[in-house]
Amino acid sequence: MVDQAERRLAGANNNTPANPEQAVVVVPKDFDQRPEGYEKQESAKMVHPKPITEVVESLKKLLAENGDSLAPGKLNDILFASTSQKRGMKSY
């Protein structure tokens, strides 16, 4: 993640390395380690790990929408269904 932030900052500074005395500011995009064009590479059998910021936001949204009504195991069902639908997989 820090490497990603440093690369982003170096790119913003015309590929000049960041000043080691300067604090590195990490943004949500820095957590995304998926390669460019990853969507085209993914299938039902192969997916890239989601960045933790995306996972946390999904969990917050699910909790806000469902609150305490999420029974044990229900969260997994909801997450799998939403991921499957995005890839065009059928839910049974």
N, C-alpha and C positions, 0 to 999 in steps of 0.2 A: 504494500500500500504506500509506504513512504517512497519507494522507487518510482511508483506511478506519479506521485505528487511532484517529485523532483524532476521527472521528465516533462511533466506538464509545465512546471515553472521555467525550466530551461527553454522549452519551446516558446513560451511567452516572452522570453528575454533573448530571442534570436539565437538559440542554442548556446547561450552563455551559461555555464554552471551557476547554480544558485550560490549566493554568498553564505558560507558556512555559519556566519554569525547571525544570519537572518532566520527567523522562525519559519518553518514550513507549515503552511496552512493546508489542511487536508479537507477536501470536499467530497461529497458522496460519490462522484464519478471515479475518484481514486480507488474506491473499493472494488470496482468492476475490473476483473482480470480476464474477462472473456475476449477472445481475439476479434478483430474487426471482421464483420460479415459472419459472425457465429450463427446467426439465425438460419442461414442457408445450410450450415453443417449439421444442425440438430435434427434428430429424428426420434421416433418412439424408443429407440434403443440407445441413443447417444445424446446427452444434453450436457451443457456446460454449467458449472455451479453458479447459482445466482449470487450477486453481491449481497453482503449482510444487510446493507441499507435497504435493499429492495425487499428482503425477507421481513425485516422489522416493520416496514411500512405495510406490507400485506397482512401481517399479524395484527397490527394496530387497527387496520380497516376491518378485519374480521371480528375483532373484539368489540369495536364500536357498533358494528351492525348486529351482532348476535349476543353480546354481553355474556351473562352467566348461562345462557341456554346451550352453550357448547359442552356437550357431554364428552366424557373420555372417548377418544377414537373418532369423534365427529370432526375435529379439526383436521385430522389426516384425510378424512373423506372429502372435506371441502377443498383442501389444498390440492389433492390429487385431481379432483374434478375440474378445478379451474385451470390447472396446468395442462390436463388432457385436452380440454376444449380449445385452448390456445393453439395446440398442435394439430387439431382436427381429428383427435382420437375419439372413438365412440365410448360412451359411458354405458356400462351394463348394470 
